[in-house]
Amino acid sequence: MAAEAKTDPAAPAAAAGLGLASGKPPPPQQQKTVVVVAVDDSDHSYYALEWTVRHVVGAGGMAGGAADLVIVHAKPSPSSVVSFGGPGAGEAIRYVDADLRKMAEAVVDRARRVCVANSVHALIEVVEGEPRSVLCGAAEKHRADLLVVGSHGYGAIKRALLGSVSDYCAHHAHCSVMIVKPPKSK
């Protein structure tokens, strides 16, 4: 016994009403690429930001202007800078916090100028905490496709002693990580 195929005569009309003349669903909409860039007060981080703006998110970049740029600055907590207790510690922490806020404002202002100069819109965030965890957290929060960090160019010994934010991010971020190195001076 042969099975009968039933068709709904209203189906093609319904599909045509949705703009689906072929009856096939439309292709999924392309999500914008999300790029998170780390900035601090170093020239290395601004080189990475400028490189990213020119080569990835800008109109002439790889994403052709179809990328969302998120700039993240990890502001140290005052308690991580001041490591003593006792009388006067509270006042010292207030002074340190004020200085860290001023430094964060300067970092954000410089990042904003880079974006304006290149006609790129960006979301800029200042997050208090350890840079490595702040950056990996920001990449996850924004569902980044790419995390960009600058390279300070430390050698193996200095990197082993001080730790490397870029190395940590490369191993722990849930997205691709690009480490941008400035060109070597001749």
N, C-alpha and C positions, 0 to 999 in steps of 0.2 A: 504494500500500500504506500503510495507516494504521499509525502507530507506537502501540505499546501502552504505556500508563502502568502501571508496576508500583508497587504499594504494599506496604509492610511492615506486616502486621497488628499487629506488636508495637510499632510506632512510637508510636501514640496512648497505649498503656499505658505505654511508657517515658517519654513526655512527662508523663503524669499523675503518674508516680512522682517526677518532679522538681518537681512543683508547677506544671507547665505544662499545665494542663487544656486550654488552647486550642491547645497544640502550638507556641505562639509563644515565643521566648526572653523572659526577664524583661527589663524595662527596665534599662539600665545604672544602677549605683548612683551617686548623686550624690556627687562628691568634695566634701570640705569646702573652703571658700574659705580660702586662706592669706593672711594680712595681715602684712607685716613693717613695723614702726614703728622709726624711728631716734630714739634719745635721746642727749642729751649733757647737760652741766650747765646748759643755758639754760632759761629759763622757756618759750621758744617751743617747744622740743621736748616739754616736759611738757604744754603746751596741746594739741599735736598728738596726744599719746598719750591724754589725757583725751577729746578730741573723737572719736578713733577708737573708744575703748572705749564711749562713749555712743552714737555714731551708726552704727557699723559692726558691731563684734563682740559687743557686749553683747546681752542678751536682748531689749531693745527696739530694737536697731539694725537696719540693713538686712539683715544676715545672720541676724538672729533667733537669735543664740547659736550658729549653725552655722558658725563660723569658727575657725580656729586662729590664734592671735596669737603672733607671734615678735617680741620686742623686742631690738634690736641697738644696742650701744654700741661705737663705734669708738674704741679707746684709742690715743692717739698713742704711737709708740715713743720711748723715751728719747733715742735718737740723733737723732730729728727735732727734739727740743726743745733738746738741748745740741749746739752746733755748734762746739765748740773741742776741740783736741787738746792733747797735752802732759801734763806732770805734773799729777796731780790730776783728770784728766778721767774716769778710771775711777770714782773715788769720787763725783764729781759726778753721773755717770750713775746710780750706785746710789741716791743721794738722790732724784734726779728720778724714777727708776722707782718708788721707794717712794711718792712723792707721787702719781704717776699711778695707781698701784694703789688708793690711798686714795680718790682722786677717782672712779675707776671703781666702787668699792664703794658710795660715796655715791649715784652715779647709779643703780646697780642697786637699791639699797634704796628710793630714792624711786619708781622705776618699779614695784617690787613693791608698795609701799603704794597706789599708784593702782589697781593690779589688784585687790588685796584689798578696797579700799573699794568697788569696783564688782562684786565677786564674779565676777571674770574670771580664768581660768587662762591663763598665758602661759609660753612658753619664753623665757628671757632669756639672751642671749649677749653676752660681751665679746670683741671681736676686735681684735687689735693691727693698726694700719695706718692708711692715709689714708682718711678717712671716705667719700669718693666711691667708691673701689674696694671698700671693705669693704661698703658698703650694696648696691651692684650685685651683688657676689659673694654676699651673704646672700640677696638676692631670687632669684638663680639657684639657689643651693644648696637652698633650701626650696621651690623651684618656686612662688614667690609669685604670687598673682593681683593683688596690690596692694602697692605700697611707699608708705608714708606718711612724709613729712618735714615738719618745721616750717619756717616762713619767718622769717628774721631781719629781713626788711623793709629790706634794703640798697637804696640807690638804684643807678642804673645805673653811676655812676663807682666807687663802693665795690665793687660786684659785679664790675666789670671788673678792678679791682686785686686784690681778695682771692679772686676766684673764688666760685662759688656751688655748694654741694653739691647743692642741689635742682635747679638748672639742669642740672648734669652728669647727675644721675640721670634727669631727665626725658628726656634725649637718649640715654642709654646703657643704662638698665635694660631687661630683657627682659620687663617687665610694665607695667601701668598705674602711673602715679605720681600721688599726690595731695599737693599742697603745701597745708598747712593754715596759714592766716594768722589770727593773733589778731584779734578785733574792734578796730576803731579806737576809741581813747578819745575821748570828746567833750569 
